[in-house]
Amino acid sequence: MAELEVQEEEGFAEQEEFDRLLQETAPEEAEEEAAPEVEDEEEPAEEEDPDLDDDEELGEVQEHLKDSVEGSMRLKRILQQDLDDEPGKKKRRLDGPSAEITEKVNGLLTKWGCPEDEIMRYVLEQLPLQEIENIFKSNWRPDHFSTRKTASDQLARFTAELRERSMVKGMDSDVVSTFRHRHKLTAAQEKELRELCHKDLRYVLDHYTGAEGQTLDDVISEAAGEVPDESTSGAAPTAPGVKAVSRFGRLELIDPLADCAVFGDANLTFSLRLAKHRKALGHVGRVIATTFEELDTLRERYKEIDQSIKTLEEHYAEVYHGVDCTRIAVDPRFQGMEESLGAVYYNFPHSGAITGFFDGHPIVNWRHENLMRLFFRALRSFVKPGGFVKVASNGSALGVRYSYIVGGAQENEFEHIETMPFLEWHLHRYGRSYGDRRDVYKRLAADSNESYNAQAASKDMVYCFRYRPSGEPIGKQSVLFLLR
Ligand SMILES: C[S@@+](CC[C@H](N)C(=O)[O-])C[C@H]1O[C@@H](n2cnc3c(N)ncnc32)[C@H](O)[C@@H]1O
């Protein structure tokens, strides 16, 4: 198996050099990175036990925050141990796939004529049995003669697309379409919802759970008897429902009292936009603006950063650097903020590129999926029930696939409520950045909404979620990892 050579940012930074190459590829592949190169066959890697719970660092975390950071710490420990171990050393494996999965995976690899392909094996072994069976049933097979994609790359893409067939689609999906998908409603029920006024539609969206004994018609009747509440969301009660709820989302009319946080900002222009927006609306909730990079790095990349921070502070925003959104439970700056956030934003998440690999290649892609899973898991301790999370991303991205965002949210009880086109979002006009060294020499223009290289701006979306914890334990966060 190819050794994972972590050179964060370099591959992403070198995208310029691959532009010509990318332009020759299919449009939906345009956000990918360097050409895939798979070399250096090695002894297949085996996984460490992800359930070991002897992490000293975790012992120091407050009890009620452990769950929101345990997955991140487990992942770090596994990867660290892998780096410390001699490559190829026989590793203990307690969490391997079941015998049934191994048998099916062997069967598929043999059928495709590549029983020794360890990366394809890795892709398949990550899947639940049902998905492996679905692949069996399909007639799919890799093209071993492709000059652009390795067989494992093709397989990873196929399995993701197969899963996405049963999910809500990645492009715009309004509140009713998303609700219909979640509750498996009929076309007639959808039509009924679309005819409701703002007050009634909001009531139904908030109160219908699909629980046994509850019918949609009953909830619609209850809604009619409700009086509009006094809060912001009670405005325009008789307006057409879908239009009014959609406008609320697009105009970012969040709770004026709610604290909000931005993760993964880079040049802070999004946070600035949000702080100004909230000030103009007279909001008193805090704006917490964070970057993953430290201030020194930001100063090298964005000459105006000190001024941006000053302006943010003049707007009473708090600015923190070096914030890892998957580990806020162990970040002292977030101490005491449990269940306080009413809105959270992370635009265009990306866990950094690795030289020589397309973003969707299975050797590197698991990092993007983990980022989303661990981000939402971390938020469980900090977002208040009913709070909103918005993640902007390109609907056809092959790195952070939309299904990683929606899937990571759903498995952590963040209900997907809508996908809106990014360009319809009141906050979309800010200076997008690559978040890596390219920002030193290539700035994306805010006034013309410049999008990332070769990413179709019309496919940029904002995935919107609402936190609805059931109060029941949801189990440990599963993480993906690839060992040497
Ligand atoms: C493509 S850039 C987007 C930057 C900015 N949000 C924007 O829209 O212009 C992705 C950003 O995610 C940040 N990032 C990567 N891993 C992160 C993590 N674990 N926590 C927070 N941010 C992270 C990177 O540092 C980078 O700034």
The ligand as a Tripos MOL2 file, in Angstrom:
@<TRIPOS>MOLECULE
LIG
   27    29     1     0     0
SMALL
NO_CHARGES

@<TRIPOS>ATOM
      1 C1        -10.9580   25.8230    1.7620 C.3       1 LIG1
      2 S1        -10.5280   26.6990    3.2150 S.3       1 LIG1
      3 C2        -11.9700   27.6990    3.4930 C.3       1 LIG1
      4 C3        -11.6540   28.9290    4.2710 C.3       1 LIG1
      5 C4        -12.8480   29.8280    4.5920 C.3       1 LIG1
      6 N1        -13.8070   29.1760    5.4140 N.3       1 LIG1
      7 C5        -13.5020   30.3210    3.3450 C.2       1 LIG1
      8 O1        -14.6680   30.0410    3.1180 O.co2     1 LIG1
      9 O2        -12.8450   31.0410    2.6020 O.co2     1 LIG1
     10 C6        -10.6780   25.4130    4.4580 C.3       1 LIG1
     11 C7        -10.2850   25.9080    5.8210 C.3       1 LIG1
     12 O3        -10.5370   24.8600    6.7760 O.3       1 LIG1
     13 C8         -9.5480   24.9780    7.7790 C.3       1 LIG1
     14 N2         -9.4600   23.7360    8.5720 N.ar      1 LIG1
     15 C9         -8.9140   22.5420    8.2480 C.ar      1 LIG1
     16 N3         -9.0240   21.6650    9.2710 N.ar      1 LIG1
     17 C10        -9.6710   22.3230   10.2640 C.ar      1 LIG1
     18 C11       -10.0670   21.9670   11.5760 C.ar      1 LIG1
     19 N4         -9.8180   20.7600   12.0670 N.pl3     1 LIG1
     20 N5        -10.6970   22.8890   12.3300 N.ar      1 LIG1
     21 C12       -10.9620   24.1210   11.8420 C.ar      1 LIG1
     22 N6        -10.6040   24.5050   10.6020 N.ar      1 LIG1
     23 C13        -9.9510   23.6360    9.8310 C.ar      1 LIG1
     24 C14        -8.2970   25.2560    6.9780 C.3       1 LIG1
     25 O4         -7.3010   25.8010    7.7790 O.3       1 LIG1
     26 C15        -8.8210   26.2450    5.9430 C.3       1 LIG1
     27 O5         -8.6770   27.5730    6.3830 O.3       1 LIG1
@<TRIPOS>BOND
     1     1     2 1
     2     2     3 1
     3     2    10 1
     4     3     4 1
     5     4     5 1
     6     5     6 1
     7     5     7 1
     8     7     8 2
     9     7     9 1
    10    10    11 1
    11    11    12 1
    12    11    26 1
    13    12    13 1
    14    13    14 1
    15    13    24 1
    16    14    15 ar
    17    14    23 ar
    18    15    16 ar
    19    16    17 ar
    20    17    18 ar
    21    17    23 ar
    22    18    19 1
    23    18    20 ar
    24    20    21 ar
    25    21    22 ar
    26    22    23 ar
    27    24    25 1
    28    24    26 1
    29    26    27 1
@<TRIPOS>SUBSTRUCTURE
     1 LIG1         1 GROUP 0 **** ****
